[in-house]
Amino acid sequence: MRNLIEQQMRTLQAAQSRKGQHPDIMQSREMTIMQFMFQQKISTINPIQNPVRTSFLPPAYPPSVAPLDMLQTCMFKDLMLETHHRGSYIVLRAVTPPSLMLGAMLIVEDEEGDVVQLTLYNQDVHLTGDGRLAQGTVMVVKEPYLKVVAAGNHAIRVDHVSDIIFVPEYDPIVPLSWRPKVMNADGSANDWKVAGNDKFSQGKYHQAIDCYSQALKCSPSTAEIVIIRQNRALCFLKTHQFDAALRDLDGLPEPQPSKKTLFRKAQALYHLQRFQESCEAHQALALACPNYDAAKAEFKRARERLKEQKHGRYQFKQMQAEARKRSPPVLDRATYIGPVAVKHTKSRGRGLFTTRPVQAGDLLICEKAFAYVFSDIANPDQHRSILINIETSEMTKGVDVDLTPLAVQKLQQNPSMAPAVTALHHGSYNPVTVSEVDGMPVVDTFLVDRILSNNSFSCPRSSREHYIHALRRSPKVELDKDSPSGGLWPMASYINHACHSNARNAFIGDMMVIRATEDIPANTEITIWYRAADYDSMPSNMRHWGFDCTCVLCQDYRETEKSATSARKSEVADMHKALSRQVPHFAKAESIISATEKTYRRPALEVPRLELWEMCLALASNHAAHNNPRKSVKFALKTLESLSYVVTGAELPYVPGTQLHVEKWGMLQGRAIRCWMILARAYIKIAPRLVSQAVAYARLSYKMWLGEDETFDQTIDLWSDRLDGLIDSAR
Ligand SMILES: C[S@@+](CC[C@H](N)C(=O)[O-])C[C@H]1O[C@@H](n2cnc3c(N)ncnc32)[C@H](O)[C@@H]1O
């Protein structure tokens, strides 16, 4: 990676030395086109198996915010290398079909016939399939950037999707010589509507939108306006431009909103997650057209979303099943924001705070990802892309590379969603303040990239699946770690990090479920882990996020003598040796635990003991496996104590009438579920009345760790052959 960055830095410096020069034109127009077509042909005849695609993000530059009529037209011969031509635009026509790599690459010409390579980043993957970008397409690049590329060549590079406008052949900006000889640009509104319908039936929705827009400019009658806008709204729904669909449907000149208007409006509102209004539109539709069956199912769906959004009522079992079956595991569910609010913290910017007291296990947030990319473990070669940000020296790998284009497109399609995303933490990046120009949204790719770098989460297909694989030590887990899925969850992005946190975020497909992992008073900051605390690398390295963690755990590791932490590490190794013999050396293991305990400076109640809890759990498991329930209870309880839990009523001998109770919750770990199950199984013979209480705590820990407990009974069973209670057939 360092080599790649250094090499690219040298290329960049060499390129910078040519800044302001006109490019050397080494070959003829024909040769440039032929060479490009030849390479395209070679790659289709002889494709490289699973190519690793490496790309570099140039130093950040702002998107164009100038209205087109404030810009001057220019030609290729006016362009200079390594220069953003502010104040200019260039009209280009594709002379080759595009080739899709990490961006869309093609050869274009200007009005004078000069050719140049054009590379478009962050564009919709359907751009070439739906006919928007093909040989012959005319486009306007605002404030073009001519960049030196590999081997000293040059290309016009467009990083911001709002810097390029694809124009239909009849647009006045298209040079006369490029317009088709026979053109019905002066057709009637009806002609354009028919042309739009034709494009619609071919699935060319963007081109249909252009036709309908042209129809609206041709003095249509009131009745025609209604039909054209309804049709255009349908195209906007198909292209996921829900804001635009709503705009078309709102205030149509109809005496009463028609069936089509209401239905399409309800759909647009649904996809904008405005479920209350979607239900209202459905309600009006149900009154007007009680027998409209297609709408009934949609209305039911909208009501279910509303219930989730308002009350946090989800069918988690069904969600888990869907996440397991679907690829990508994108779930049709609403976001619930529970008893939390964004507030300013003293020293960590904004944070999320409780608005009322909550209990361990309570649902705080269940959020649908704004953008989500899925890494399919069954197909690990699917994404072998690497994106290197030269400015920040950060590398993005695998499917994460697709997250920026996805988020950028979504913002461009639905600008009403932008404020929730652009308000997220973006460090020192200085974005443009203009959000719309010429009626089109302005999307700053580099801002989105910064936001994702600071706020995106990596995730498994589901935390439950990950947990089950981890218990079985499936190699799949490793694969998952190498190239995880990822996404952006805007509300969760306000949560600050603490190694010893009071909440946990679990995943079910593209839904993030955040629950309290302890009882939290009102008006208290919620924290989660960005990275799990690992005693091998404490204090946690949070350099990527630009802060040093100051939680009690990290503070304690900073203040602990190096000799004490290295002693603990060697005790961990000794413990492993003592327990991995055919007959475990129990006495030795106990003496290691006593020795390790002495290396801690502060009580476990104040600072969890990372090395110790693992040792205690290992010993509890070994005692359970060797049929020593009393000892396994002793060390299971010591595991919890090492994690800062205060548990009462669990000690032996059992005193009739006592209840097992967690007085204070400690640092939640996935293996706490195993610990509670070891306790439950040990109690079967020696304190049967405590069994169900220990299972209840296993269930609650499961709920906090995996986001729900509806699948507990199909995953964990007291009578399983395994110590951790995992049911063999659980998947
Ligand atoms: C995902 S954002 C969290 C929300 C952020 N505080 C805000 O104002 O939008 C991550 C950023 O929050 C800050 N942050 C998170 N946890 C922190 C902590 N424990 N200490 C200091 N800063 C923290 C860092 O600046 C980090 O890059």
The ligand as a Gaussian input file, in Angstrom:
#p B3LYP/6-31G(d) Opt

LIG

0 1
 C      -19.155000       9.002000      13.897000
 S      -18.674000      10.567000      14.431000
 C      -19.504000      10.703000      15.962000
 C      -20.311000      11.983000      16.060000
 C      -19.488000      13.219000      16.145000
 N      -19.021000      13.451000      17.505000
 C      -20.243000      14.424000      15.623000
 O      -20.106000      15.506000      16.195000
 O      -20.933000      14.302000      14.604000
 C      -17.021000      10.192000      14.831000
 C      -16.221000      11.365000      15.316000
 O      -16.649000      11.753000      16.623000
 C      -15.533000      12.055000      17.450000
 N      -15.467000      11.057000      18.536000
 C      -16.133000       9.888000      18.619000
 N      -15.868000       9.261000      19.768000
 C      -15.001000      10.017000      20.448000
 C      -14.336000       9.887000      21.706000
 N      -14.515000       8.844000      22.478000
 N      -13.502000      10.884000      22.069000
 C      -13.296000      11.959000      21.275000
 N      -13.894000      12.136000      20.071000
 C      -14.732000      11.184000      19.662000
 C      -14.306000      11.965000      16.556000
 O      -14.080000      13.232000      16.021000
 C      -14.748000      11.013000      15.467000
 O      -14.051000      11.187000      14.266000

